Amino acid sequence: MGNGKENSLTILIADDHHLVRQGLRSLIERSQTQYNISDVATGEQAWQFISQYQPDLAILDISMGDLSGLKVCEHVKRRKLRTRIIFLSMHDDVKVIHRAFEVGADAYLSKSEAFDTLNQALQTVAAGHSFISPNIESELARYRAATTQSLLTAREKQIVSYITQGKSNRQIADALCISIKTVDNHRTKAMRKLGVNKAAELVKYGLEEGLVV
């Protein structure tokens, strides 16, 4: 149920533990920001509420009955609803965290540090930015880097390393005894996999990942 405040940001809390929902509500209400808070116990209820009312923010647990928080987030992003999604979970598996952002999460927090970071996350996400708990940010960055590198073939990594050194397609082709067209194909595939559109971004990636011939 809502708290009756008007002209304030609306928040939905979805968690299958009553005490957790009440604790989060109490924690949020301590802030100086005015929020209109509602809460539900299952993923199904969360999706019904979001699809009907489109609150500004939804705080979701990962596991909530038959419809997980991840599925709820997928539905929200697929329908392009205005609600921004914050995951608050005991799951600290970096693969789960990575998956949460893959499906469109705007923030991810660990329940163990909610007291310190929840209100900061709410303000950050409400302002249109993403947020991740400081204690898992570096681990996620390492996982993403390793995952991205594993997507590139050995030849693609080799091409990127030459590009990082400032070599032209002609120079790379001569060094590897392949055609310029083949170099360009590998370069295009690598850029597509890495999600970059400019050579400068490819060079930046190569430098950050330490790719060398």
Secondary structure, DSSP 8 states (H G I E B T S, - for coil): ------SSEEEEEE-S-HHHHHHHHHHHHTSSS-EEEEEESSHHHHHHHHHHH--SEEEE-S--TTS-HHHHHHHHHHTT-S-EEEEEES---HHHHHHHHHTT-SEEEEGGGHHHHHHHHHHHHHTT--EE-HHHHHHHHHHHHHHHHHHS-HHHHHHHHHHHTT--HHHHHHHHT--HHHHHHHHHHHHHHHT--SHHHHHHHHHHHT---
